[in-house]
Amino acid sequence: MDWRSRESQIDDPEHTRVAAFYQNNIRLSGSSFPSLGWYNPQTQRVRFEVFMLLGALQGSTVLDAGCGLGDFYAFLLEKHSNDLCYVGLDLMPQFIARAAERFAADSRARFVPQSWEQWQSPVDWIFSSGAFNLGQPEPYAYVRKHLLHFLTLARRGMAVNFLSNSTTATQRDPNFFYYDPAEILRLALDLTPHVVLHHDYLPNDFTVFLYPSF
Ligand SMILES: C[S@@+](CC[C@H](N)C(=O)[O-])C[C@H]1O[C@@H](n2cnc3c(N)ncnc32)[C@H](O)[C@@H]1O
């Protein structure tokens, strides 16, 4: 499959590193869990459990920014049966094709092969797990820009996680960028005063919640 010809923003220089990383994983492991770059399904799930603290999702619209194979939607179905309206976006058309096939019978879920920068419709909640792990040449400016974009679209709130540099864990994956949680907190507070930071669920990860208002 020629991923460059597919409908997404992989030509954008900000996406080149992201797309190259996942494309290489897909070449090695196909559109399967190992290609997402997670350590294991348990730690992926712990991150989803933290997302559940964001707010009451029943009957709401949810955007999953960087949805991978749609695992968060599977998790949401367990928690909320089928009363959500869900959109998953991902740069990688192969992940989106797999997720769409997985939930083909479910009319409440939609999977779209595009970057979240292209998404302009308001939703109630935005979630993004692992999508900032690769870092960028200006990682904090990149995060700020995208948190601001999410905040303009999320009517009720948003949750985003990051790898943390504030950890006792000695092993770090050189492919990934480990953020200073204090710096992320500072930039989140610059966008909205309504911020929660969780840094208590895995050794090297944290999640920020941003709300336009309480
Ligand atoms: C570590 S994977 C996690 C996938 C999923 N959130 C999960 O928890 O299983 C991160 C995903 O974010 C996607 N991603 C990164 N930047 C993106 C962007 N600007 N727009 C859409 N997807 C993006 C990548 O293609 C990748 O599939």
The ligand as an SDF file (V2000), in Angstrom:
LIG
                    3D

 27 29  0  0  0  0  0  0  0  0999 V2000
    1.0130    5.4560   20.3610 C   0  0  0  0  0  0  0  0  0  0  0  0
   -0.2150    5.4420   19.0970 S   0  0  0  0  0  0  0  0  0  0  0  0
   -1.6280    5.2910   20.1520 C   0  0  0  0  0  0  0  0  0  0  0  0
   -2.9050    4.9480   19.4410 C   0  0  0  0  0  0  0  0  0  0  0  0
   -4.1310    4.9290   20.3360 C   0  0  0  0  0  0  0  0  0  0  0  0
   -4.3970    6.2540   20.8790 N   0  0  0  0  0  0  0  0  0  0  0  0
   -3.9830    3.9240   21.4510 C   0  0  0  0  0  0  0  0  0  0  0  0
   -3.9210    4.3330   22.6170 O   0  0  0  0  0  0  0  0  0  0  0  0
   -3.9150    2.7320   21.1570 O   0  0  0  0  0  0  0  0  0  0  0  0
   -0.3130    7.1790   18.5920 C   0  0  0  0  0  0  0  0  0  0  0  0
   -1.1210    7.4000   17.3300 C   0  0  0  0  0  0  0  0  0  0  0  0
   -1.2670    8.8180   17.1170 O   0  0  0  0  0  0  0  0  0  0  0  0
   -1.2910    9.0430   15.7240 C   0  0  0  0  0  0  0  0  0  0  0  0
   -0.9900   10.4740   15.4550 N   0  0  0  0  0  0  0  0  0  0  0  0
    0.1190   11.1750   15.8130 C   0  0  0  0  0  0  0  0  0  0  0  0
    0.0250   12.4590   15.4050 N   0  0  0  0  0  0  0  0  0  0  0  0
   -1.1900   12.5840   14.7870 C   0  0  0  0  0  0  0  0  0  0  0  0
   -1.8800   13.6660   14.1600 C   0  0  0  0  0  0  0  0  0  0  0  0
   -1.3450   14.9030   14.0710 N   0  0  0  0  0  0  0  0  0  0  0  0
   -3.1230   13.4430   13.6410 N   0  0  0  0  0  0  0  0  0  0  0  0
   -3.6790   12.1980   13.7180 C   0  0  0  0  0  0  0  0  0  0  0  0
   -3.0600   11.1220   14.2830 N   0  0  0  0  0  0  0  0  0  0  0  0
   -1.8340   11.3060   14.8210 C   0  0  0  0  0  0  0  0  0  0  0  0
   -0.2470    8.0810   15.1760 C   0  0  0  0  0  0  0  0  0  0  0  0
   -0.4280    7.8310   13.8020 O   0  0  0  0  0  0  0  0  0  0  0  0
   -0.5170    6.8480   16.0630 C   0  0  0  0  0  0  0  0  0  0  0  0
   -1.4140    5.9500   15.4580 O   0  0  0  0  0  0  0  0  0  0  0  0
  1  2  1  0
  2  3  1  0
  2 10  1  0
  3  4  1  0
  4  5  1  0
  5  6  1  0
  5  7  1  0
  7  8  2  0
  7  9  1  0
 10 11  1  0
 11 12  1  0
 11 26  1  0
 12 13  1  0
 13 14  1  0
 13 24  1  0
 14 15  1  0
 14 23  1  0
 15 16  2  0
 16 17  1  0
 17 18  1  0
 17 23  2  0
 18 19  1  0
 18 20  2  0
 20 21  1  0
 21 22  2  0
 22 23  1  0
 24 25  1  0
 24 26  1  0
 26 27  1  0
M  CHG  2   2   1   9  -1
M  END
$$$$
